[in-house]
Amino acid sequence: MRGRRAIRQRQAAWRWWIAGGGYLAAASAGLAVYAGWVPWWIRLPATAGAVVGAARYGRPIDRPILERTIIRSPYRKLTGELTRKGIMATGLVKAPEEIVFAHGDIARVGPGYLAVVDLPDGVIATDVIERREKLAGGLRLPLDQVWPETMPKQHPGCLAVWVADRPVSAMKQPKPKWLVGEQTTDFFQPFTYGFDPRMREVDYRMDERNSLFAGIPGSGKSTSGRVVMAAMTLDPIVRFAVFDLAGRGDFDMFEPLCPPGLVGSGADEGTKQAAYRMVLWLLRECDTRGPKTKKWATSGLNSENKLNRGIVLRDASLSPIVAVIDEFQ
């Protein structure tokens, strides 16, 4: 024990003398440099080296000299191995080879990649969809970047896994055709209402439909109604009636399109009564429009026993009415 202790003491003494010599040599070199004993082309790199050395020696032991920010893209190209890994993470499949790619290769579809697989016997696509969070975890991707779907034209055990290039919440939706190209809509034909996560058009239509937009506050109910209204303004045969019972002005831009008595904004009792009278007026319209529409069958314009564009162009009293009541409750 005493021998080892003596050796350690001698080693410590040698390290102290070496360090002291190094400090003395560095100080002497610095004096020589800054006293003007050496030319500038030696003094400049020596100064730079001294600064780097001092920064290196004096930096905190637990972090680098400069802070670094590394931003990694969540993009991952979907492969067969990765698809199997994600589905295995759901805990529904015992072995990777039970997941069969029987519907073609993984393909580029929209802003992402699509894999279609057959699941093993006893496992159906909706089972995986219900465990979408685990599927995304197995793929090591954000939840809104992974979108599993059923394949209605295939058997229930056929699963489609679409992985976006980046989170869908960070994507910008394209503009519908009626905003950029055609700039017209038809009340009796479908129009683009929005886009699904794969940026495919989602159609909506107005004829023979009533719509209820429901949800928690701030979920986009009024915005949904404004999309429908904005699309219908591009059809000249449509008439409007709008009551904003919250009085926030969400539908003020449509007021010029509404005749007197069929428009209002506010939570006061008078506006509520006006909205009620509008509903009664709509009921009377339903009673009178049926017989009018029926009589056009004799002219060959009503073969389907319902209102169509040809009838409206001949009888303006049958023009479609888009009536909106915001905050209906």
N, C-alpha and C positions, 0 to 999 in steps of 0.2 A: 504494500500500500504506500509506504513512504517513498519507494523508488518511483512509482508511477506519479505521485504527487510532485516529486522533484522534477521529473521530465516535463510535466504540464507547466510548471513554473518557468522552466528554462524556455519552453516554446512561447509562452506569453511574453517573456522578456524580449526574445528575438523579434516577435511580431511588433512590439512597441518600438524597438530600435529601427526596424525596417520602415514602419509607418512614419516615424519621426524623420528618417532620412528622406523619405518621399516628399513629405511636406516641405522640408528644407530645400530639396532640389526644385520643387515647384515654385517656392518663393523666390529662389535665386533666379530661376528662368523668367519669372514674371518681372523681377527687378531689371533684368537685362533687357527685356523686351520694351518695357515702358520707360526706361531711362534713355532710350534713343541709341543704345549700343548696336542695335541690329536694324537693317533697312525695313521700310514699310511693308514690302511684299512678304516679309517673314512675320512682321508684327500682326498683320491682318488675320491670316489663318490661325495664328497662335491665339489671338483674342477669341475668335469663333470657337476654337477647340476648348478654350478655358470656360466659356459660357456654357457650352454643351456639357462639359464634364461636371461643372458646378451644379447645373440643373439635374443631371443624372444622379449625382451623389446626394443632393439635398431633397429629392422628391419624396413624397410620402410612400411608405412601403406598401400600402394597400391599394394604390391606384396610379395610373400613368400620369406623365407630366401634363398632357393635354387630354381633355375629355373627348371621347369618340362616340359618335352616334351612328349606329348601324341600323338601317331600315331595310328589312328583307321583304321582298314581295311575297304575298301568299300564293302566288301562281304555282301550280303543279300540274304538269301535263298528265292526263289520265292514261294509265297503262293497265294491261291485264293483271299484272301482279299487284298493282296498287288497288285496283277494283276489288280483287279477292281479299286483300288485306282489310279494306274498309268493311266489306260485308262480314268477314270473320269477326270483326270487332263487335258486331251486334250480338254475338253469342248464339245465333240461330243455326249456324252451319258448323259441322264438326271438322270437316277436312276441306282444304282449298280446292282439291280436284273435283269436289261435288258441285262447284260453281262452273257451269259450262257456257262458253261463248258460242252459241249455236245460231246467232242472227247476224253474222258479219263482224267485221273488225270494228274497233273503236274509231269513231268518225268525228270530224270537226262539224259541229252543229251550232250555228249562231256564234255568240261570243263564248264558246266553251267546247267541251268534248262529251260525247255520249257513248255509253257502253250499255248494251242490252244483253242480259244473261238469263239463263234458266237456272232457277234455284232447285235444290234437291227435293225429293218427294216429301210432302208434309209441310213444306215452307212456302208461303205465298208472299207476293210482293208487298201486300199491305202490312205484313209482319215487319218487314224491313223498314217500311216508311214510318211506322209507329216508333221505330228506334233510330230515327234520323240523326239524333244528336250523337249516338254512339257511332253511327256510320261516318259522320263528319270527323269525330275524334280519331277513328281508325285511319282516315285519310289525312289527318293533321291539317285540317282546313277549317276556316270559320263556318258556322252553321249556315249562314245565308249564301254560301258559295256551293253548297251541296244540295241537289234537288232530285231525289228519287221519285219515280212515277210508276204507275201501273201501265200495262200495254193492253188496252181494251180489246184489240183485235187478236190478241194471243191468249194463252191459257193463264189462269190466275198466278201461276208460279213464275211468270216471266216478268222480270224487273228491268226498268230503264234507270240508269244512274247518269245524271247530267251534272258535270262539274264546270262551273263558270271560271273564266280566266281570273276574275277577282270578285270580291263580295258584291252581290247584286245591289245592295244598298249604296254602293259607291258608283254604280253605273248610271249613266244618263239615258233615259228612255228616248227613243226616236219620236219625232213628231208624227201624228196621224196624217193620213193622206189628205183629209179635208182641211188641214191647216197649211199644207205646203204645195200640193199639186192641184188636185181637183177643185178644192175650195167650194164644193157643193155637197149637199147631203140630200137624202130622200127619206121622208118620214116612213115610207112603206118598205124600205130596204135596210139591211144591217149597215152599221157604221162602226168605225174603230173607236172603241171606248177606252182602251188602254193596252197594256202589254204585260204578258206573264213573265216569270223570272228568266225564261229563255228568250225574252224579247220577241215573242210571237204575238201577233195581233190578237186581241180579244174583242170580238164583235158584240154589239148590242143592237137591239131594235126596239122601236116605240109602238108600232101598231099592235092593237089588241093586248096591250100590257099595262099594268099598273106597277109602280116601283116603290119600294120602301127602303130607304138607306138608314140603317140603324147602327149604333155603336156607342162607345163611351165618349165623353167630351174630348174633342181634339183628334178624333180618329179619322176625320176627313169626310163626314157626312155632307156638309155644305159644298165642299169641293167636288164631290161626286155628282151632286145635283147640278152644279155649274157646268161640268163637262157635258152633261146631257143637254142642258140649255144652250150652251155655246154651239154644239153640233147642229141643233135644230134651227138656230138662227140662219143657217145657210140654206134652208129650204123655204122659198118664198110663200108657200101655201100654208105654213103653220101659223097659228095664232097662240098668244101667250096670256097666262094669268099667274101672277106671282105675289105671294105674301110671305114676308120675312118677319115672323112673330118674335124673333129675338131682337130685332131692331139694330143689328150690328152693321148693316149695310152690305152684307155678303152678296145680295142680289140687286144692288142699286143699278148696276150697268144694264140690267134688262128692263128697267122701268119704262124707258121710252118706247118699248115694243108692246106695252100692255095698254088696253083702252081704260078709260076712267071707270072706277068701280071694281076693276079686276087687278088691282095692284095696291100694296100697302106694306109699310115697314114700321114695326114697333111692338112693344109688349103691352100697350094700353088696351083698355076694354073696347074702344072704338074700332081699332084695327082687328081685334079678334072677332068682333061682330061682323065686320066687312068680309073677313075670311070665311065665316060661317055662311054668309049670304052667297058667296062665290060657290061654295060646295052645293048649296041648294040649286043655284043656277046650272051647275054641271049636271045635276040629277034631271032637271027639266030638259036639258039638251039631249040626254040619253033617251028620254021618252019620245022626243020629236024626231030624232035622227033615224031611228029604226024604220019607221014607215017610209021616210024619204029615200033611204038606201034601198029598200025593197023594191020600190017602183022602178028603179033603174034596171031591174032584171029584164024588163020588156024591151030594153034597148040593147041587150047583149053585153052590158058593161058590168054585170053583177053575177057572173056565173058561179062565184064562190060564196055568195050570200054574205058579203062583207064589203066595207068601204075600201075603195082603191083610188089611185091617183087620177085615173081617167074620169071617175065620177066627180071628184073634187074640182077638176078643171072645167066641168060643165055646170056645177052647182057650188058656188062659193060658200053657201050657208052650211055646207058639210065639211068645211076646212078643219083639219085636225087641230085640237087644242092641247097644248102642253101646259098643264097647271101644276105649280109647285107651291107647297107650303113647307116652309122651314120652321123647325121647332114645333112640330105638329102637336106634341103632347100638351 
